Amino acid sequence: MSSLDRYLAEFAEHGLQDGDEQRFRTVWERLESAYFARVALATEPWGEWRDRFRAGAQETARLVEDFPQAARFLIVDAIAAGDLARERHRLLVSRLVALIDTARAELAEPEKVPESTAGWIVAMFFDRIYRRCTSNLPPDLPSQVPELMFLAISAYFGTEAGLEELIRGA
C-alpha cells in the first residue's frame, strides 16, 4: 500500500487530524492536479463543448470506479472534515463550474441559460459520485453517464440535443 493510499484510508476513518493540515493540502493538491490533468488529456482532442464534456464525464466516471478511495476523499470525506477541507472542496467545485460554463460560448443566446446551470450540473454529478462512493451499489458510474449527459446537454442545448446524447449512450 502506498503512502497516499494509507493517508486516504486514515483520512476516511479519522478525518482531518490536528497538525495534519499540510499533509492534507499536499494530498489534495496531488489528487486534484492529477484529476484535472487526466480530464485535460481526455478532452484535448475535441473541439466542440459537447464532445469535450462527454469525454470529461466519461473520464471522471472511469476515475471514480478505478480510484474509489481518492474519489471518496475529494467528494465525500472532505465535506465533513472541517473548514480547510470544505474550502478546498469549494474551490474544486468552482473550477469545474467554470469549465462547464464554457458551453455558453457556443450558444447563439448565452444569456438565455441561467448562470446557475453549470453549478447545477456539477451538483448532479457530485450527487451521483457521492452515492457511488458511499454505497458502492449498482449502477456503476459509467453506466449513468448517458443520463447525466442528457440532463447536462439539455440544459444548455435543448431537449433534442440531450436526447441525441441519451440515444448515443444506449
Secondary structure, DSSP 8 states (H G I E B T S, - for coil): --HHHHHHHHHHHH-S-TT-HHHHHHHHHHHHHHHHHHHHHHHTT--SHHHHHHHHHHHHHHHHHH-HHHHHHHHTGGGGS-HHHHHHHHHHHHHHHHHHGGGGGG-SSGGGS-TTHHHHHHHHHHHHHHHHHHH--SS-HHHHHHHHHHHHHHHHH-HHHHHHHHHHH-
